[in-house]
Amino acid sequence: MRRDKLVVGNWKMNGIASSNSSLLGGIRDKLGGLDEGKAAVCVPFPYLQQAKEALSGSPISLGAQNVSEQDMGAFTGEVSAKMLADFDVKFCIVGHSERRSLYSESSNVVALKAEMLLKQDITPIICVGETLDERDGGMAFEVVREQLRVVLEKIGPKGVDRSVIAYEPVWAIGTGRVASPEQAQEVHAVLRDLVGSSDKNTASKVRILYGGSVKPENADDLFAMEDIDGGLIGGASLKVEDFAAICAAVV
């Protein structure tokens, strides 16, 4: 089954208002002719309004990088899915490896966050991925299956059908190392098979992105793989020319 491809930029904790304007303007100019739903940018919370205004009327969707697993209440510093919906956020990353490792977010917390987003009709981008030690120990498949399984049990096939999955080998994030297209494809197929164990139709439709040092030079080869439906882009999404070139690979 042919799936529409998607490229999502993850700015991480980068950007200030003055430089954001030129970055967002450049992305909008370069990607103005792209089909709706092919590209998104996930910006830090303080810049959601700025990005919303800058991207208004363009085919580029607005995304956030995180969300609380709580609905509302006395949770100082947290941001709820309802708040994101106020900014017309279309996508939100959950379970990024940096959240899992630096902030000890469990797969159960990731599942709760995905559930909160779906209640607000925001598409969760559910991240999974193994460390270098886990890959070298032959545990890569086991690790990503377990990370995704917990989320699938919480949101079910109907929730997965409204989500995006992102495979990010931790050892390839920001390191310059990248999984070969064949290595990435192998894991993407494992993830799709796991979804298919509960619903084959959903498995055929869900988009699975690759994240981990994607650049203009390797995007075409990665995105040509059968089960790789686009990319979750870190550093390259902060450079207009690089991000535009990667997005061109999904046209």
C-alpha positions in Angstrom: 0.0 0.0 0.0 1.3 3.5 -0.9 1.5 5.8 2.1 1.9 9.5 1.9 5.4 10.4 3.2 6.1 13.0 5.9 9.1 15.0 7.0 9.0 16.5 10.5 11.5 19.0 11.8 12.4 18.8 15.5 14.0 22.1 16.6 14.7 20.7 20.1 15.8 23.5 22.5 17.0 25.8 19.7 15.8 29.2 18.4 15.1 32.7 19.5 12.3 34.9 18.2 14.5 37.0 16.0 16.2 34.1 14.2 13.0 32.1 14.1 11.4 34.6 11.8 14.0 34.1 9.0 14.1 30.3 9.5 10.3 30.0 9.3 10.1 32.5 6.4 12.7 30.6 4.5 11.1 27.2 5.1 7.7 28.7 4.0 9.3 30.1 0.8 11.1 26.9 -0.1 8.2 24.6 0.7 5.3 26.7 -0.4 4.5 24.4 -3.3 4.6 21.2 -1.3 1.4 19.2 -0.9 -0.5 19.6 2.3 0.5 17.2 5.1 4.0 16.4 3.7 6.0 18.6 6.1 5.8 19.9 9.7 8.0 21.7 12.2 7.9 21.0 15.9 9.0 24.2 17.8 9.7 25.0 21.5 6.5 25.9 23.4 7.3 29.7 23.7 7.3 30.0 19.9 4.1 28.1 19.0 2.2 31.4 18.4 5.1 32.8 16.3 5.3 29.6 14.2 1.5 29.4 13.9 1.4 32.9 12.4 4.4 32.4 10.2 3.1 29.2 8.7 -0.5 30.2 8.4 -1.8 29.6 4.9 1.1 27.4 4.0 1.2 23.6 3.5 3.5 23.2 6.5 1.9 21.9 9.7 2.7 23.1 13.2 4.0 20.7 15.8 5.1 20.6 19.5 7.9 18.6 21.0 6.3 17.3 24.2 3.1 17.3 26.2 1.9 16.5 29.7 0.3 13.2 30.5 -2.1 15.1 32.7 -5.3 16.8 31.6 -5.0 20.0 33.8 -4.3 21.0 37.3 -1.5 21.7 39.8 1.4 20.6 37.6 3.7 23.6 37.5 5.7 23.9 34.3 3.6 21.4 32.3 1.7 22.0 29.1 -1.5 20.0 28.3 -2.8 18.7 25.1 -5.8 21.1 25.4 -3.3 24.0 25.5 -1.6 22.7 22.4 -5.0 22.5 20.6 -5.5 26.2 21.3 -2.5 26.9 19.0 -3.9 24.5 16.3 -1.0 22.1 16.8 -1.3 19.2 14.4 1.5 17.0 15.5 3.3 16.4 18.8 6.4 14.3 19.5 6.2 11.8 22.5 8.8 9.4 23.8 11.8 11.1 22.1 15.0 9.3 23.3 16.1 12.5 25.0 12.9 12.5 27.1 13.3 8.9 27.9 17.0 9.1 28.9 17.3 12.6 30.4 13.9 12.8 32.0 13.2 9.2 32.8 10.0 9.0 30.9 8.7 5.4 30.8 6.8 3.8 27.9 3.7 4.0 30.1 4.1 7.7 30.4 4.6 8.0 26.6 1.4 6.0 26.2 -0.6 8.3 28.4 0.7 11.3 26.5 -0.3 9.8 23.2 -3.7 9.2 24.6 -4.1 12.8 25.7 -3.1 14.1 22.3 -5.6 11.8 20.5 -8.4 13.2 22.7 -7.6 16.6 21.2 -7.2 15.3 17.6 -3.5 16.0 17.7 -1.4 13.4 15.9 1.2 11.8 18.3 4.6 11.1 16.8 5.5 8.1 18.9 9.3 7.6 19.1 11.1 4.4 19.8 14.8 3.4 19.5 17.7 1.4 21.0 21.0 2.5 22.4 24.4 1.4 20.9 24.9 -1.1 23.7 21.4 -2.6 23.0 22.1 -2.8 19.3 25.5 -4.4 19.8 24.0 -6.8 22.3 21.5 -8.0 19.7 18.5 -6.5 21.6 17.4 -3.8 19.1 14.3 -5.6 17.9 13.3 -6.6 21.5 13.8 -3.0 22.8 11.7 -1.2 20.1 9.0 -3.8 20.2 8.6 -3.4 24.0 8.6 0.4 23.7 5.9 0.4 21.1 3.9 -2.5 22.6 3.1 -0.5 25.7 1.7 2.4 23.7 -0.2 0.1 21.4 -1.9 -1.6 24.3 -3.0 1.8 25.6 -4.3 3.5 22.5 -5.3 0.4 20.5 -5.4 0.0 16.7 -7.8 2.9 16.2 -5.3 5.2 18.1 -2.4 3.9 16.1 -4.3 4.6 12.9 -4.3 8.3 14.0 -0.7 8.3 15.0 2.8 8.4 13.4 5.6 6.2 14.6 9.3 7.3 14.5 12.2 5.0 14.8 15.3 6.7 16.1 18.3 4.6 16.9 19.8 6.5 19.8 23.3 5.9 18.6 22.6 7.8 15.4 21.0 11.0 16.9 23.2 14.0 16.4 26.3 11.8 16.1 26.8 11.9 12.4 26.3 8.2 12.4 23.3 6.9 10.5 21.7 3.6 10.2 22.1 2.2 6.7 18.9 2.2 4.7 18.9 -1.6 5.1 19.4 -1.4 8.9 16.6 1.1 9.2 14.3 -0.8 7.0 14.8 -3.9 9.0 13.6 -2.2 12.2 10.7 -0.4 10.4 9.5 -3.8 9.2 9.6 -5.2 12.7 7.5 -2.3 14.0 5.0 -2.6 11.2 4.7 -6.3 11.9 4.0 -5.6 15.6 1.2 -3.2 14.6 -0.1 -5.8 12.2 -0.3 -8.4 14.9 -3.3 -6.5 16.2 -4.6 -5.0 13.0 -3.2 -5.6 9.6 -5.1 -2.8 7.9 -3.7 -0.2 10.4 -0.2 -1.7 9.9 -0.5 -1.1 6.1 -1.5 2.6 6.7 0.5 3.9 9.6 3.5 6.0 8.7 6.8 5.1 10.3 9.5 7.8 10.1 13.2 7.4 10.5 15.2 9.8 12.7 18.9 9.9 13.2 21.3 12.1 11.3 19.2 12.4 8.2 20.8 14.7 5.7 20.1 15.8 2.1 22.8 13.3 1.0 21.1 10.2 2.5 17.4 11.1 2.5 16.6 9.7 -1.0 18.1 6.3 -0.1 16.4 6.1 3.3 13.0 7.1 2.0 13.2 4.7 -0.9 12.9 1.8 1.6 9.6 0.0 1.6 8.6 0.7 5.2 10.3 4.1 5.7 7.7 6.8 5.2 9.7 9.9 5.8 11.9 11.4 8.5 12.0 13.1 11.9 14.8 15.6 11.4 16.9 17.3 14.1 19.9 19.5 13.3 19.1 19.7 9.5 15.7 21.2 10.2 17.5 24.3 11.5 19.0 25.0 8.1 16.5 26.1 5.4 18.4 24.6 2.5 19.0 21.3 4.2 15.4 20.9 5.4 14.0 21.9 2.0 16.2 19.3 0.3 15.2 16.6 2.6 11.5 17.5 2.1 12.1 17.3 -1.7 12.9 13.6 -1.2 9.2 12.9 -0.3 7.7 14.7 -3.2 
